């Protein structure tokens, strides 16, 4: 505890870090203001009644940070941008040109980010139209003329792009990954509402169930921290060598491989994918064609957040995206080449291809543990709700996972900057 207090004091003593923290908090504050600016023509009372009777919409509201139940100008949240990011992540594997572009450092990253924003626009417009049709069929919004409809779509689309801009500002001038931090901010902003709903259902019968659920949540948080911090150390030996006019002494070090290389990204990707069929289903059920209505009802029932198939698919999406993202962020070929170039080797493993295959096998094994753990705790709240009968807390399950992971990643970034500052002092 004393160490944490000392670190916090040190953080605020650094002008650069202090300014980044203040900037991030200001953006959070502006985001929360926007989340309470409702779009005109929406009957908020009917909307809240609809949300209270629909668990799927309540789940979406948690990830939007309350912007959906208030139907603010940012009602769609970051979903279109996340969907566009997923599409481009997949396209970098399918198309060699994009894969080559992704390897071109900052320029490649900048261009792919531009393409992602361009793709976000049609996705946002499609989702805005879909949500309008859904609300109109629920009598929450009246029929709009063309000008009013265009204004509605443009307002919702502008809200999403403002939110994306906020995320990029935080990434550039604030602390950590802006998109992840905004999702965290939205979840934390809705926690008081979730807790108040939980308190209203507490009675003598459910007290021990809630207590058990809270204890289990602490174990989940501990597990997330452990998985995020766990690393496999691969020993690397560097022989004595002469390079140019310099002689380098022999050295021993290690390559740290994280148990969960992908962090919180697989959860965000999986949630975006698994919620999409429900959105399509809710859109289809209001058509007049009976075949389309039947398809819509099937999707709604099949992908019910408390149903078996929803959680089965959710589990495997989390596992799949963990492997997928690890393949993208970790390049054993490049690492093996760098080790060989600097005269290093892994004991008992030949440099080059053998080192690459060894690293591939190690990463596959440790990622299997991390992926299965992430998938399990993602669906664990639903399993516990079946045992305890507590439904309101299901909403916070994946939210806890994202909050803990993002906080850990942000603190690591702060620590890295503090270490860099100490090195700068040492050099001076």
Helices and strands as residue ranges (DSSP letters): H 2-13, H 15-34, H 44-52, H 55-64, H 79-94, H 96-102, H 105-137, H 146-173, H 178-200, H 207-229, E 231-238, E 241-243, E 246-248, E 251-258, H 265-284, H 290-302, H 308-329, H 332-341, E 344-345, H 353-388, G 392-394, H 395-427
